[in-house]
Amino acid sequence: MVVFDGWKGGSLVQSHTVKGGVRIIYSRLGENADAVIRRIVSSEDRQWIVVTSDREIASYAWANGCIPVSSEIFLPIIEGQKGSRDEVQAIEGGDDEEELSEQRKGSPRRLSRKEKALRRAVAKL
């Protein structure tokens, strides 16, 4: 499923089509894609993988039991490349691993719940 903004130039009602097995949704005039994504994530009782680089949508996805995946991680996957451990760490803020290990509680060798969930989601893609 892909959601596009129609808030500036869309139709008066939300529309959708299906092409190649992908559902394409266009938000209605005056509504942005973020609102549509929030509505889908919160209304359907599923664990979605939400591909976004928007921090607000990513936080909303986590809060609603979904897994946000950065577009930086998703792009190599759809291009046929495997996402590496470094890419997954980059989206989770793993670039500052030394600073995080000092602030974290528990074993520094164990992944956090979010990191485990992200890796499971990326493996499914």
C-alpha positions in Angstrom: 0.0 0.0 0.0 1.3 3.5 -0.9 -0.3 6.7 0.2 0.1 10.0 -1.7 -0.8 13.5 -0.7 -3.8 15.0 -2.4 -4.4 17.9 0.0 -3.5 20.7 -2.5 -4.8 19.3 -5.8 -6.7 16.1 -5.1 -10.3 15.2 -5.5 -13.0 15.9 -2.9 -13.0 12.3 -1.8 -10.2 9.9 -1.1 -9.5 7.5 -4.0 -7.5 4.4 -4.5 -6.4 2.0 -7.3 -4.6 -1.3 -7.4 -1.7 -1.8 -9.8 0.6 -4.8 -9.7 -0.7 -5.9 -6.4 0.0 -2.6 -4.8 -2.9 -0.5 -3.4 -2.4 3.2 -4.2 -4.3 5.7 -2.1 -4.6 9.4 -2.8 -5.8 11.5 0.1 -8.7 13.9 -0.5 -8.4 17.6 -1.0 -7.4 19.3 2.2 -6.1 16.0 3.8 -2.4 15.1 3.8 -1.0 11.6 3.5 0.1 11.6 7.1 -3.5 11.7 8.3 -4.4 8.8 6.0 -1.5 6.8 7.3 -2.5 7.5 10.9 -6.1 6.5 10.2 -5.0 3.2 8.6 -2.5 2.3 11.3 -4.9 3.0 14.2 -8.1 1.6 12.6 -7.0 -1.7 11.3 -6.0 -4.4 13.8 -2.7 -5.4 12.0 0.9 -4.9 12.6 1.9 -2.8 9.7 5.5 -2.1 8.4 5.4 1.6 7.8 8.1 2.9 5.5 8.7 6.5 6.4 11.5 8.9 7.2 9.0 11.2 9.0 9.8 11.1 12.7 6.3 11.9 13.8 4.8 9.1 11.7 7.5 6.7 12.9 6.6 7.5 16.5 2.9 7.2 15.8 3.6 3.8 14.2 5.6 2.5 17.3 2.8 3.8 19.6 0.2 1.8 17.6 2.2 -1.5 17.5 3.6 -1.1 14.0 7.2 -1.1 12.9 8.5 2.0 11.1 11.3 1.4 8.6 13.3 4.3 7.2 13.2 4.8 3.4 17.0 4.7 3.6 16.8 1.0 4.6 13.8 0.3 2.3 15.4 1.5 -0.9 18.2 -1.1 -1.1 15.7 -3.8 -0.3 13.4 -2.9 -3.3 16.5 -2.5 -5.5 17.4 -6.1 -4.7 20.1 -5.5 -2.2 20.1 -6.9 1.3 19.9 -4.3 4.1 23.1 -4.4 6.2 23.4 -4.3 9.9 24.9 -0.8 9.6 21.8 0.5 7.8 19.6 -0.8 10.5 21.8 0.8 13.2 21.8 4.1 11.4 18.0 4.3 11.5 17.9 3.5 15.1 20.6 6.0 15.9 23.3 3.4 16.2 25.9 5.7 14.9 26.6 6.9 18.4 26.8 3.4 19.8 29.4 4.2 22.4 27.3 7.0 23.9 24.2 4.9 23.9 25.8 1.9 25.6 26.7 4.2 28.5 23.1 5.4 28.9 21.4 2.0 28.4 20.5 -0.3 31.1 21.0 -4.1 30.8 23.5 -6.0 28.7 25.2 -3.9 26.0 25.4 -7.0 23.8 21.6 -7.5 23.7 19.5 -5.6 21.2 16.6 -3.4 22.4 13.0 -4.5 21.7 12.8 -1.8 19.0 16.0 -2.9 17.3 14.8 -6.6 17.3 11.4 -5.6 15.9 13.1 -3.5 13.2 15.4 -6.4 12.2 12.4 -8.8 12.0 10.5 -6.3 9.8 13.5 -5.8 7.5 13.9 -9.6 7.2 10.3 -9.9 6.1 10.8 -7.4 3.3 
